Amino acid sequence: LKTAALLRAWRARFGLRAPPALSTPARARECVCVLAFGARAPWAGPGGQAAGLWLVEEDGMLFADELTKIVADKKAEQGDREKVAGKWTAYETKLVDQAIELFKQRCMRQAEEKKLEATISFEVLSREIEDFPKRTLTDSTYFVEEWGEGVSAEAWFYSTRGVTASWSPGAPVLFAEVLQGLLPKFVERVKDQGFSTCRHEAGTWKVTVSWPAPEAEDGDEEPPAEKKSSKRKKRDRD
């Protein structure tokens, strides 16, 4: 093929981007190969030695430019995922806030009965939170059925697994996983309430807390804990 014909064919396919230098027969043959088989077609040089892949895309974009675009697209994709993940992060904060209020109410009931500690299940509290994700039982296993207003399985996934993780749309989510992810945040918030002790019972959803006994005044009845201690001391003396 003549040089002028190659130039016309190249520009017709790739636009105004210049083709390779056509000063040698080998470069001319490479240009023909690209035109015939596509921008990524391999071309074998003299002796059958591979000359590599042509680094021009069908739209005329250089290969390095394509890599830059891939990086930009990935950053934009992760930025979108971060926004989605942020929805669950904000939502779970609201859920924990409601759980803490319910926890306080349970503790107040115990205190009104003159008790100095309470053991409360986070899973039980979750049933009383109206906005908490709803569960459904399938083959003896609970899965999330409804997530709540403005959130989704995708938001939960990227918030808990990270925006670089690969999410499969439609994949079921274990309800226990949602609870397990919220439990440590709930326990930390409970610790901030000023209890004397706070512990999570391993292998359960239960959290046990205790608070100080009131100081006894003259004529006041001893607090329950001190009353038990006094009875034990009396038996020991007898």
C-alpha positions in Angstrom: 0.0 0.0 0.0 1.2 3.5 -0.7 1.8 5.9 2.2 -0.9 8.3 1.2 -3.5 5.4 1.2 -2.4 4.3 4.6 -2.7 7.8 6.0 -6.3 8.1 4.6 -7.3 4.7 6.0 -5.8 5.5 9.4 -7.5 8.9 9.7 -10.8 7.4 8.6 -10.6 4.9 11.5 -8.8 6.7 14.3 -9.5 10.4 13.5 -6.8 13.0 13.4 -4.3 11.2 15.7 -1.1 10.6 13.7 -0.2 7.0 12.7 3.2 5.5 13.4 6.1 6.6 11.2 5.9 4.8 7.9 9.5 5.2 7.0 10.2 1.5 7.0 8.3 -1.4 5.4 8.0 -3.0 8.9 6.2 0.0 10.3 3.9 0.1 7.3 3.0 -3.6 7.7 2.3 -2.9 11.4 0.0 -0.1 10.5 -1.8 -2.4 8.0 -2.2 -5.0 10.7 -3.8 -2.5 13.1 -6.2 -1.3 10.4 -7.1 -4.9 9.5 -7.5 -6.5 12.9 -8.1 -3.7 15.4 -6.2 -1.5 17.7 -5.0 -4.3 20.0 -4.0 -6.8 17.3 -0.6 -8.3 17.8 1.9 -8.0 15.0 4.9 -10.2 14.3 8.0 -8.6 13.0 10.7 -10.2 10.8 11.5 -13.8 11.8 8.2 -14.2 13.6 9.3 -12.2 16.7 6.4 -10.5 18.4 6.5 -6.7 18.1 4.0 -6.2 21.0 0.5 -4.8 21.1 -0.4 -1.7 19.3 -1.0 1.0 22.0 -3.9 2.9 20.4 -7.6 2.3 21.2 -10.3 2.2 18.6 -11.4 5.7 19.5 -7.9 7.0 19.0 -7.0 7.1 22.7 -3.4 6.3 23.7 -3.0 3.3 26.0 -1.6 5.4 28.8 -4.6 7.7 28.5 -6.8 4.7 28.9 -5.0 3.7 32.1 -5.5 7.2 33.4 -9.2 7.0 32.6 -9.5 3.7 34.4 -7.9 5.2 37.5 -10.3 8.1 37.4 -13.3 5.9 36.9 -12.3 3.7 39.8 -11.9 6.7 42.1 -15.3 8.0 41.0 -16.8 4.5 41.6 -15.3 4.4 45.1 -16.5 7.9 45.8 -20.0 6.8 44.9 -19.7 3.7 47.1 -18.5 5.9 50.1 -21.7 8.0 49.7 -23.8 4.8 49.8 -21.8 3.5 52.8 -22.3 6.7 54.6 -26.1 6.2 54.5 -25.7 3.0 56.7 -23.2 4.7 59.0 -25.6 7.4 59.8 -28.5 5.0 60.1 -26.7 2.7 62.5 -25.9 5.6 64.7 -29.6 6.3 64.9 -30.3 2.7 65.8 -27.7 2.6 68.5 -29.1 5.9 70.0 -32.5 4.3 70.2 -31.1 1.1 71.7 -29.3 3.1 74.4 -32.5 4.8 75.4 -34.3 1.5 75.7 -31.3 0.2 77.7 -31.6 3.1 80.1 -35.3 2.4 80.6 -34.6 -1.2 81.5 -31.9 -0.1 84.0 -34.3 2.4 85.6 -36.8 -0.4 86.2 -34.2 -2.4 87.9 -33.2 0.5 90.1 -36.8 1.1 91.1 -36.8 -2.5 92.4 -33.7 -1.5 94.5 -31.4 -3.6 92.3 -27.8 -2.6 91.6 -27.3 -4.3 88.3 -29.0 -5.3 85.1 -28.5 -7.8 82.3 -30.1 -6.9 79.1 -30.0 -8.5 75.6 -29.2 -6.3 72.7 -31.1 -8.7 70.4 -34.2 -8.2 72.5 -33.8 -4.5 72.4 -33.6 -4.6 68.6 -37.1 -6.0 68.4 -38.4 -2.9 70.1 -36.7 -0.5 67.7 -39.2 0.3 65.0 -36.6 1.3 62.4 -34.4 -1.7 63.0 -34.0 -4.0 59.9 -36.6 -6.6 59.8 -35.8 -10.3 59.8 -37.3 -13.4 58.1 -36.8 -17.0 59.0 -35.6 -19.3 56.2 -34.5 -22.8 56.8 -33.9 -22.2 60.5 -31.7 -19.1 59.7 -32.7 -15.4 60.0 -32.0 -13.2 57.1 -32.6 -9.5 56.7 -35.9 -8.9 54.9 -36.3 -5.1 55.1 -33.5 -2.6 55.8 -35.3 0.5 56.6 -36.0 3.9 54.9 -33.1 5.2 52.9 -30.7 2.3 53.4 -30.0 -1.0 51.6 -28.0 -4.2 51.7 -25.5 -2.4 49.4 -25.1 0.5 51.9 -24.6 -2.0 54.8 -22.1 -4.0 52.8 -19.8 -1.1 51.8 -20.0 0.4 55.3 -19.0 -2.9 57.0 -16.7 -4.5 54.4 -15.1 -1.4 52.8 -15.7 0.3 49.4 -13.0 -1.8 47.7 -14.9 -5.0 48.4 -17.0 -6.6 45.7 -20.7 -6.6 46.4 -23.1 -9.1 44.8 -26.6 -7.6 44.3 -29.3 -9.8 45.7 -27.0 -11.8 48.0 -28.8 -12.6 51.3 -27.5 -11.0 54.5 -27.6 -12.8 57.8 -29.5 -10.9 60.4 -26.9 -12.0 63.0 -24.2 -10.2 61.0 -26.1 -7.0 61.3 -26.5 -7.4 65.0 -22.8 -8.4 65.4 -21.7 -5.3 63.6 -23.8 -3.0 65.8 -23.0 -4.8 69.1 -19.5 -3.4 69.7 -20.7 0.2 69.0 -23.6 -0.4 71.4 -21.3 -1.7 74.2 -19.0 1.3 73.8 -21.9 3.7 74.2 -23.1 1.8 77.3 -19.6 2.2 78.8 -20.0 5.9 78.3 -23.0 6.0 80.7 -20.8 5.9 83.8 -21.7 2.4 85.1 -19.5 0.9 87.8 -19.0 -2.2 85.6 -20.0 -3.0 82.1 -19.3 -6.3 80.4 -20.5 -8.2 77.4 -21.1 -11.9 78.0 -19.1 -13.7 75.3 -21.2 -15.8 72.9 -24.4 -14.0 73.7 -26.1 -10.7 73.0 -26.3 -9.9 76.7 -24.7 -6.9 78.3 -24.4 -6.7 82.1 -23.9 -3.4 84.0 -23.9 -2.3 87.6 -24.1 1.0 89.5 -23.1 2.2 92.9 -25.3 1.6 96.0 -26.6 4.7 97.7 -24.9 5.8 100.9 -27.0 4.7 103.9 -28.2 7.4 106.3 -29.2 7.1 109.9 -32.5 5.3 110.1 -32.4 4.3 106.4 -32.8 0.8 105.4 -29.6 -0.8 104.2 -29.2 -1.2 100.4 -29.8 -4.8 99.3 -26.1 -5.6 98.7 -25.1 -4.4 102.2 -28.1 -6.2 103.8 -26.9 -9.5 102.4 -23.4 -8.8 103.6 -24.7 -8.1 107.1 -26.6 -11.3 107.3 -23.6 -13.3 106.2 -21.4 -11.6 108.9 -24.1 -12.4 111.6 -24.2 -16.1 110.6 -20.4 -16.2 110.8 -20.5 -14.8 114.3 -23.1 -17.3 115.4 
